[in-house]
Amino acid sequence: MKINLMDPGLIGLQGHHFDINLRVARQLVADGHHVHVYASKFASEVVSQAFIPLAKFTPQFQSGPYQRPKSIDPVAGELLVYTQQSAILAQELRRTDAADLWL
């Protein structure tokens, strides 16, 4: 089965994003699946090298769960941020490879 493992928060070695994604990728590959990992565009080289032996690795997402705009409109700010981020994410998802499952 082809599986896309997708995490905009996968940037560095610290934290749960790296640990969980690496463990899931290892298990899926061990179970015979073909895995493609999509991470933040800002993922470190060390992160990509950790996944290369297991799966195809693509730094894809330009925004993630920990990035905020420098300034937010005081009235409609959160709605505008959500709308913009949703549109960006939709574009990025259209550029992913076809798969049987997206995680």
Backbone as JSON, one array per atom type, in Angstrom:
{
  "sequence": "MKINLMDPGLIGLQGHHFDINLRVARQLVADGHHVHVYASKFASEVVSQAFIPLAKFTPQFQSGPYQRPKSIDPVAGELLVYTQQSAILAQELRRTDAADLWL",
  "N": [[0.85, -1.17, 0.0], [0.49, 2.26, -0.74], [1.46, 4.95, 1.21], [1.04, 8.2, 2.35], [2.7, 10.08, 4.63], [2.09, 12.79, 6.46], [3.13, 15.85, 7.79], [3.11, 19.04, 8.79], [4.41, 20.07, 10.98], [6.78, 18.78, 11.24], [9.92, 19.5, 11.59], [12.4, 19.71, 13.0], [14.7, 17.75, 15.01], [13.87, 17.71, 17.61], [11.17, 17.18, 19.93], [7.78, 15.81, 19.59], [6.95, 15.47, 16.92], [9.03, 14.58, 15.19], [9.78, 12.14, 16.46], [7.36, 10.57, 16.56], [6.65, 10.44, 13.8], [8.89, 9.16, 12.69], [8.83, 6.68, 14.0], [6.34, 5.7, 13.13], [6.78, 5.62, 10.33], [8.89, 3.74, 10.21], [7.56, 1.41, 11.15], [5.51, 1.1, 9.24], [6.99, 0.67, 6.89], [8.33, -1.66, 7.64], [6.15, -3.33, 7.67], [5.75, -3.64, 5.02], [4.8, -1.56, 3.41], [4.83, 1.22, 1.1], [6.22, 4.27, 1.73], [5.82, 7.78, 1.82], [7.1, 10.65, 3.03], [5.95, 13.79, 3.95], [7.0, 16.91, 4.91], [7.7, 19.95, 6.81], [8.73, 22.78, 4.86], [10.9, 23.84, 6.01], [12.29, 21.88, 7.23], [15.06, 20.36, 8.78], [18.23, 19.29, 7.42], [19.23, 17.09, 8.74], [16.92, 15.87, 9.66], [15.69, 15.09, 7.23], [17.62, 13.26, 6.33], [17.34, 11.25, 8.21], [15.0, 10.01, 7.43], [15.4, 9.21, 4.79], [16.55, 6.56, 4.34], [14.3, 5.03, 4.74], [12.01, 6.05, 3.41], [10.59, 8.02, 0.75], [11.24, 11.49, 0.9], [9.84, 14.65, 1.26], [10.19, 18.04, 1.61], [7.59, 20.05, 2.11], [5.44, 21.67, 3.24], [4.7, 25.05, 3.74], [3.79, 26.49, 5.87], [3.15, 25.99, 9.34], [2.06, 24.39, 12.41], [3.16, 26.0, 14.39], [3.75, 28.5, 13.5], [3.09, 31.91, 13.23], [1.52, 34.87, 11.94], [3.22, 38.07, 11.73], [1.72, 40.29, 12.39], [-1.69, 40.66, 13.35], [-4.93, 41.32, 12.28], [-7.0, 43.15, 14.44], [-9.77, 42.71, 14.56], [-10.8, 40.82, 12.6], [-8.76, 39.04, 12.52], [-8.02, 36.28, 13.34], [-9.79, 34.77, 11.79], [-9.02, 35.54, 9.21], [-6.37, 34.57, 9.16], [-6.87, 31.8, 9.42], [-8.33, 31.36, 7.03], [-6.44, 32.05, 5.04], [-4.35, 30.24, 5.63], [-5.66, 27.82, 5.21], [-6.17, 27.9, 2.46], [-3.55, 27.88, 1.46], [-2.68, 25.37, 2.42], [-4.44, 23.68, 1.01], [-3.5, 24.04, -1.63], [-0.94, 22.96, -1.34], [-1.53, 20.3, -0.72], [-2.6, 19.44, -3.11], [-0.33, 19.08, -4.56], [0.79, 16.73, -3.75], [1.8, 13.28, -4.01], [-0.23, 10.66, -5.37], [-1.88, 8.36, -3.21], [-2.77, 5.43, -1.3], [-3.5, 5.9, 1.27], [-3.59, 8.69, 3.43], [-1.82, 9.95, 6.1]],
  "CA": [[0.0, 0.0, 0.0], [1.19, 3.54, -0.73], [0.99, 5.78, 2.31], [1.65, 9.52, 2.54], [2.78, 10.49, 6.03], [2.15, 14.23, 6.26], [3.19, 16.59, 9.05], [3.71, 20.37, 8.66], [5.19, 20.36, 12.18], [8.04, 18.03, 11.2], [10.95, 20.48, 11.23], [13.68, 19.39, 13.61], [14.8, 16.49, 15.75], [13.24, 17.83, 18.92], [9.72, 17.1, 20.02], [7.04, 14.61, 19.21], [6.74, 15.33, 15.47], [10.07, 13.71, 14.64], [9.72, 10.82, 17.08], [6.18, 9.83, 16.11], [6.72, 10.17, 12.36], [9.94, 8.17, 12.42], [8.33, 5.38, 14.47], [5.27, 5.25, 12.22], [7.4, 5.27, 9.05], [9.61, 2.46, 10.38], [6.61, 0.3, 11.25], [4.83, 0.92, 7.95], [7.95, 0.06, 5.96], [8.53, -3.04, 8.11], [4.95, -4.07, 7.28], [5.74, -3.79, 3.56], [4.17, -0.44, 2.71], [5.68, 2.25, 0.49], [5.91, 5.48, 2.49], [6.33, 9.08, 1.36], [6.96, 11.6, 4.14], [5.86, 15.21, 3.61], [7.33, 17.67, 6.12], [7.83, 21.38, 6.63], [9.79, 23.26, 3.95], [12.01, 24.27, 6.85], [12.85, 20.7, 7.89], [16.53, 20.34, 8.72], [18.87, 18.23, 6.64], [19.35, 15.94, 9.63], [15.61, 15.21, 9.65], [15.5, 14.4, 5.95], [18.53, 12.12, 6.27], [16.81, 10.18, 9.06], [13.91, 9.33, 6.74], [15.8, 8.76, 3.46], [16.66, 5.09, 4.2], [12.99, 4.4, 4.88], [10.92, 6.57, 2.6], [10.8, 9.25, 0.01], [11.05, 12.61, 1.82], [9.61, 15.9, 0.56], [9.85, 19.23, 2.4], [6.46, 20.56, 1.34], [4.53, 22.63, 3.86], [5.34, 26.34, 4.02], [3.38, 26.98, 7.18], [2.93, 24.87, 10.23], [1.27, 24.67, 13.6], [3.83, 26.9, 15.33], [4.06, 29.76, 12.83], [2.03, 32.92, 13.3], [1.87, 36.11, 11.26], [3.81, 39.1, 12.6], [0.63, 41.12, 12.9], [-3.02, 40.11, 13.09], [-6.01, 42.3, 12.35], [-7.65, 42.98, 15.74], [-11.18, 42.33, 14.46], [-11.01, 39.59, 11.83], [-7.45, 38.42, 12.37], [-7.97, 34.82, 13.4], [-10.51, 34.25, 10.63], [-8.17, 35.75, 8.04], [-5.26, 33.62, 9.25], [-7.41, 30.48, 9.12], [-8.68, 31.32, 5.61], [-5.2, 32.05, 4.26], [-3.63, 28.99, 5.85], [-6.43, 26.75, 4.58], [-5.93, 27.99, 1.02], [-2.17, 27.42, 1.23], [-2.65, 23.93, 2.64], [-5.13, 23.04, -0.12], [-2.56, 24.04, -2.76], [0.15, 22.02, -1.05], [-2.06, 18.94, -0.79], [-2.77, 19.11, -4.53], [0.99, 18.74, -5.11], [1.28, 15.48, -3.19], [1.61, 12.09, -4.84], [-1.39, 9.83, -5.06], [-1.6, 7.3, -2.24], [-3.94, 4.7, -0.8], [-3.84, 6.45, 2.58], [-2.85, 9.86, 3.91], [-1.8, 10.07, 7.56]],
  "C": [[0.9, 1.24, 0.0], [0.59, 4.43, 0.35], [1.76, 7.09, 2.35], [1.56, 9.88, 4.01], [3.06, 11.98, 6.01], [2.12, 14.98, 7.59], [3.88, 17.94, 8.85], [4.56, 20.76, 9.87], [6.51, 19.61, 12.24], [9.14, 18.93, 10.66], [12.32, 20.06, 11.73], [13.63, 18.07, 14.35], [14.08, 16.53, 17.09], [11.74, 17.63, 18.83], [9.1, 15.85, 19.46], [6.87, 14.42, 17.71], [7.77, 14.38, 14.86], [9.92, 12.28, 15.16], [8.55, 9.99, 16.56], [6.27, 9.47, 14.63], [7.76, 9.12, 12.02], [9.47, 6.78, 12.84], [7.25, 4.84, 13.54], [5.86, 4.83, 10.88], [8.13, 3.93, 9.15], [8.65, 1.28, 10.4], [5.91, 0.04, 9.92], [5.74, 0.26, 6.93], [8.2, -1.4, 6.35], [7.34, -3.92, 7.74], [4.78, -4.18, 5.77], [5.09, -2.67, 2.78], [5.22, 0.49, 2.12], [5.26, 3.59, 1.11], [6.56, 6.7, 1.85], [6.04, 10.07, 2.48], [6.96, 13.02, 3.58], [6.03, 16.0, 4.89], [7.32, 19.16, 5.82], [8.93, 21.7, 5.61], [11.05, 23.63, 4.72], [12.64, 23.1, 7.61], [14.37, 20.68, 7.71], [17.02, 19.17, 7.89], [18.99, 16.95, 7.46], [18.03, 15.16, 9.65], [15.43, 14.45, 8.35], [16.39, 13.17, 5.85], [18.05, 10.96, 7.13], [15.73, 9.37, 8.34], [14.34, 8.71, 5.41], [15.96, 7.24, 3.36], [15.31, 4.37, 4.21], [12.0, 4.78, 3.79], [11.38, 7.74, 1.75], [10.46, 10.41, 0.95], [10.92, 13.89, 1.02], [9.32, 17.02, 1.56], [8.8, 20.02, 1.63], [5.74, 21.75, 1.97], [5.23, 23.93, 4.23], [4.86, 26.98, 5.31], [3.04, 25.78, 8.05], [2.22, 25.31, 11.49], [1.9, 25.69, 14.56], [4.21, 28.25, 14.72], [2.84, 30.68, 12.88], [2.47, 34.15, 12.51], [2.44, 37.13, 12.24], [2.75, 40.02, 13.17], [-0.7, 40.52, 12.48], [-4.03, 41.23, 13.24], [-6.77, 42.08, 13.65], [-9.1, 42.51, 15.68], [-11.34, 40.96, 13.79], [-9.75, 38.75, 11.7], [-7.43, 36.91, 12.35], [-8.68, 34.18, 12.21], [-9.67, 34.39, 9.37], [-6.99, 34.77, 8.02], [-5.74, 32.22, 8.87], [-7.71, 30.35, 7.62], [-7.43, 31.24, 4.74], [-4.47, 30.72, 4.4], [-4.35, 27.81, 5.2], [-6.21, 26.73, 3.07], [-4.53, 27.5, 0.67], [-2.09, 25.91, 1.38], [-3.33, 23.18, 1.49], [-4.22, 22.97, -1.34], [-1.46, 23.02, -2.55], [-0.33, 20.57, -1.15], [-2.28, 18.5, -2.24], [-1.44, 18.7, -5.17], [1.57, 17.45, -4.52], [1.02, 14.32, -4.15], [0.34, 11.36, -4.42], [-0.98, 8.73, -4.09], [-2.9, 6.62, -1.85], [-4.42, 5.3, 0.52], [-2.97, 7.65, 2.87], [-2.95, 9.88, 5.43], [-1.18, 11.4, 7.91]]
}
